[in-house]
Amino acid sequence: MMNILDRIGIPKTLAWGYLGVLIFMMGDGLEAGWLSPYLVQQGLSVQDAGLLFTIYGVTLAIASWFSGVFLEAFGAKKSMLLGFLFYVIGTSAFIAFGISTLNYPIMLITYAVKGFGYPLFAYSFLTWITYSSPQKRLGTAIGWFWVAYSGGMFVLGAYYSSYAITHLGYMRTLWSAVVLAAIGAVFALLLNRDKLPKKAGNTSETLRELGKGLTIVKTHPKVGLSGIVRIINSVGSYGFPVFLPLHMAQYGITTTTWLNVWGTIFLGNIVFNLLFGVIGDKFGWRQTVMWF
C-alpha cells in the first residue's frame, strides 16, 4: 500500500495527514453552501449575511498569513492543534450562542474565531508537506493536498450537507461538522507519525519568526504580488456561495439541489488540482502558473 502511495506522489509518512485534512475540511466547509440562504430565511438581510462572511474572511486571511510562520515557531502539530481548537471553540459558540438565537453580534464574533481554524490546520500541513516531500515530486504532493482540501471542503461537504439538512436539520448538521473536524484531527495529529523537527529557540527568536510573516513582503515583494493574485483568483470560489443560492431560489431551485451543483463543480477542480501538480513537476512550477 505504501509503495502505491509513493508511486502516485503521496509521501507515505504523511498519508494519514492527507486523510485527516480531507475529513477536517469536510466538516469545516459543510455550511458554506447553505448558511447564507438559511440566515436570510431566518430574517437576516443579504448584507448581514455578506458581512458575516466578510469578517470570517478577514480572520481566514490573518491565519493563512501566519500558518507557515507558526509552524516554524511552534512545530507542525502544535500549529494544527491550535487551528483545531479555534475551529471547535468558534463553531460550538456560533451554534450554541449565535445562530440558535440569531444573536447577530455573537454570530459575528464566534464565526470570526472559527475563521482562525482551518488555515492553521490545513495550511500548516501544507507547509509540512513542503518540508517532507522530495523536491522532484513536490508539485504532485502539493496537488494531492489540494485534492484533499477541495474534495473535503467543496465536494464531500456539499454532498453531505444536501443529505444532512434534509434528514438531520440545520442545527444537527452544524454539530455534525464539529464531529467530522474532530475525526480529521485524530487522523492528522495522532495517527500521522511523521516527524518535523521544531526549531529550538527562545522567546525573542520565536517573536522574530512571527514578525517575518509581515516583513517578508518587504524583503521579497513577489510574495505580496502572489498574494494579490491569489485574492483575485479566490473571489469567485468564496463569493458565489453567499449570493448564488439566493439567486437560484428565485427560480425554484432548492438549496439541496444547489449543494449538489456546487459539489459537482468542484469534482473537476480536484482532478485538475492533481493534474497541474504533476505538470508543474514535469515542466516547472513557474511555467505552469504563467501559461495556464
C-alpha positions in Angstrom: 0.0 0.0 0.0 2.8 2.4 1.0 4.6 1.7 -2.3 1.5 2.7 -4.2 1.3 5.9 -2.3 4.9 6.7 -3.2 4.2 6.0 -6.8 1.3 8.3 -7.1 3.1 11.1 -5.3 1.7 11.0 -1.7 4.6 10.9 0.9 3.8 7.7 2.8 4.8 9.2 6.1 2.1 11.8 5.7 -0.7 9.6 4.3 -2.9 9.8 7.4 -2.4 13.6 7.4 -3.9 13.9 4.0 -6.9 11.8 5.1 -7.2 14.0 8.2 -7.2 17.2 6.1 -9.9 15.7 3.8 -12.3 14.9 6.7 -11.5 18.1 8.7 -12.2 20.2 5.6 -15.4 18.3 5.0 -16.6 19.5 8.4 -15.2 23.0 8.1 -16.8 23.7 4.7 -20.1 21.9 5.5 -22.2 25.0 5.9 -20.5 27.2 3.2 -23.1 26.4 0.5 -26.3 26.9 2.6 -25.6 29.2 5.5 -26.3 32.4 3.6 -29.8 31.4 2.3 -30.6 29.9 5.7 -29.8 33.2 7.5 -31.9 35.2 5.0 -34.8 32.8 5.6 -34.5 33.4 9.3 -34.8 37.2 8.8 -31.3 38.5 8.3 -30.6 40.7 5.2 -28.3 39.6 2.4 -26.0 42.4 3.5 -25.9 41.0 7.1 -25.0 37.5 5.7 -22.4 39.1 3.5 -20.8 40.9 6.4 -20.6 37.7 8.4 -18.7 36.0 5.6 -16.5 39.1 5.1 -15.4 39.2 8.8 -14.8 35.5 8.6 -12.7 36.1 5.5 -10.6 38.6 7.4 -9.7 36.2 10.1 -9.1 33.5 7.5 -6.6 35.8 5.8 -4.8 36.6 9.0 -4.5 32.9 10.0 -3.5 31.9 6.4 -0.7 34.5 6.5 0.8 33.2 9.7 0.2 29.5 9.3 3.7 28.8 7.9 5.3 31.1 10.4 3.5 29.4 13.3 4.8 26.1 12.1 8.3 27.4 12.0 8.0 28.8 15.5 5.9 26.1 17.3 6.1 23.0 15.2 3.6 21.5 12.8 1.4 19.5 15.2 1.1 22.4 17.7 0.0 24.8 14.9 -2.5 22.3 13.6 -3.8 21.6 17.1 -4.2 25.4 17.7 -6.2 25.6 14.4 -8.4 22.7 15.5 -9.1 24.4 18.9 -10.0 27.7 17.2 -12.4 25.8 14.9 -14.1 23.8 17.7 -14.4 26.8 20.1 -15.6 29.2 17.4 -18.1 26.7 15.8 -19.5 25.5 19.0 -20.1 29.0 20.3 -21.5 30.1 17.0 -24.1 27.3 17.1 -24.9 27.4 20.8 -25.0 31.2 21.4 -25.2 32.8 18.0 -27.2 31.1 15.3 -29.6 29.2 17.6 -30.9 32.6 19.0 -30.0 34.7 15.9 -27.8 36.9 18.1 -26.1 38.7 15.3 -23.2 40.3 17.3 -22.3 36.9 18.8 -22.5 35.3 15.4 -20.0 37.8 14.0 -17.6 37.3 16.9 -17.8 33.5 17.0 -17.7 33.0 13.3 -14.6 35.2 13.2 -13.0 32.9 15.8 -13.9 29.9 13.6 -12.1 31.6 10.8 -8.7 31.2 12.5 -9.2 27.4 12.5 -8.8 25.8 9.1 -5.8 27.9 7.8 -3.7 27.0 10.8 -4.8 23.3 10.5 -4.7 22.8 6.7 -2.0 25.3 5.6 0.3 24.2 8.4 0.0 20.7 7.0 0.7 22.1 3.5 3.9 23.7 4.8 4.7 20.3 6.5 4.4 18.7 3.0 6.9 21.1 1.5 9.4 20.1 4.1 8.9 16.3 4.0 8.4 15.8 0.2 11.2 15.1 -2.3 11.8 18.2 -4.3 11.3 16.4 -7.6 7.8 15.3 -6.5 6.8 18.4 -4.5 4.3 19.7 -7.1 2.5 16.3 -7.1 2.5 16.1 -3.3 1.0 19.6 -3.1 -1.5 18.7 -5.8 -2.7 15.8 -3.6 -3.1 18.3 -0.7 -5.4 20.4 -2.8 -7.3 17.3 -3.7 -7.9 16.6 0.0 -8.6 20.3 0.7 -11.1 20.9 -2.1 -12.5 17.4 -2.0 -13.4 17.8 1.6 -14.5 21.4 1.7 -16.3 21.8 -1.6 -17.3 18.3 -2.7 -17.9 16.0 0.2 -19.0 18.8 2.4 -21.6 20.0 -0.1 -22.9 16.5 -0.9 -23.1 15.5 2.7 -24.9 18.8 3.5 -27.5 18.2 0.8 -28.4 15.0 2.6 -27.9 16.1 6.2 -30.0 19.3 6.2 -33.0 17.2 5.0 -32.6 14.3 7.4 -30.9 15.9 10.4 -32.0 19.5 10.3 -29.8 22.6 10.1 -28.6 22.7 13.7 -27.7 19.0 14.0 -25.9 19.3 10.7 -23.8 22.1 12.1 -23.0 20.0 15.2 -22.0 17.0 13.0 -19.4 19.3 11.4 -17.6 19.5 14.8 -17.6 15.7 14.9 -16.1 15.5 11.4 -13.4 18.0 12.3 -12.5 16.0 15.4 -12.2 12.8 13.4 -10.0 14.6 10.9 -7.8 15.9 13.7 -7.4 12.4 15.1 -6.1 11.1 11.7 -3.8 14.1 11.1 -2.4 14.6 14.6 -2.5 11.1 16.3 -2.3 8.5 13.5 0.1 10.6 11.4 3.5 9.7 12.8 5.8 11.8 10.5 8.2 14.0 12.5 9.0 17.5 11.5 11.8 18.9 13.7 10.9 22.1 15.6 13.4 24.8 15.6 14.8 25.3 19.1 14.8 28.9 20.1 14.0 31.3 22.9 11.0 33.7 23.1 12.7 36.5 21.2 13.6 34.2 18.3 10.1 33.0 18.2 8.7 36.6 18.0 11.2 37.4 15.3 10.0 34.4 13.3 6.4 35.6 13.7 7.5 39.0 12.6 8.8 37.6 9.3 5.1 36.9 8.4 4.9 40.7 7.8 8.3 41.7 6.8 8.6 39.1 4.1 6.5 41.4 1.8 9.3 44.0 2.0 12.2 41.6 1.7 10.5 39.5 -1.0 8.0 41.8 -2.9 6.9 39.0 -5.2 5.4 37.2 -2.3 3.0 40.1 -1.9 2.2 40.0 -5.6 1.4 36.3 -5.4 -1.0 37.1 -2.5 -2.8 39.7 -4.7 -3.1 37.1 -7.5 -4.5 34.5 -5.0 -7.1 37.0 -3.7 -8.3 37.7 -7.3 -8.3 34.0 -8.1 -10.4 33.2 -5.0 -13.1 35.9 -5.2 -15.4 33.7 -7.3 -14.9 30.5 -5.3 -15.7 32.1 -2.0 -18.1 34.8 -3.1 -20.6 32.6 -5.1 -21.9 30.6 -2.1 -23.0 33.9 -0.4 -25.4 35.0 -3.1 -25.8 32.4 -5.8 -28.1 30.0 -3.8 -30.3 33.1 -3.1 -30.4 33.9 -6.8 -31.3 30.3 -7.7 -34.1 30.1 -5.2 -35.9 32.9 -7.1 -36.2 30.3 -9.9 -37.4 27.4 -7.8 -34.0 25.7 -7.4 -33.8 24.3 -3.8 -30.8 24.6 -1.5 -30.2 20.8 -1.7 -30.2 21.0 -5.5 -27.8 23.9 -5.4 -25.5 22.0 -3.0 -25.3 19.1 -5.4 -24.5 21.6 -8.3 -21.8 23.2 -6.1 -20.2 19.9 -5.2 -20.2 18.7 -8.8 -18.5 21.9 -10.0 -15.5 21.0 -7.7 -15.2 17.5 -9.0 -13.4 19.0 -11.9 -11.4 21.2 -9.6 -10.0 18.3 -7.6 -9.0 16.5 -10.8 -7.0 19.5 -12.1 -5.5 20.2 -8.7 -3.7 16.9 -9.1 -3.1 17.3 -12.8 -1.4 20.7 -12.5 0.8 19.4 -9.7 2.1 16.7 -12.0 2.5 19.1 -14.9 4.4 21.5 -12.6 6.9 18.8 -11.6 7.4 17.9 -15.3 7.6 21.4 -16.9 8.3 23.7 -14.0 6.0 25.4 -11.5 6.5 28.9 -12.8 5.9 27.9 -16.4 2.7 26.1 -15.4 1.3 29.1 -13.5 2.4 31.5 -16.2 0.9 29.7 -19.2 -2.2 28.1 -17.7 
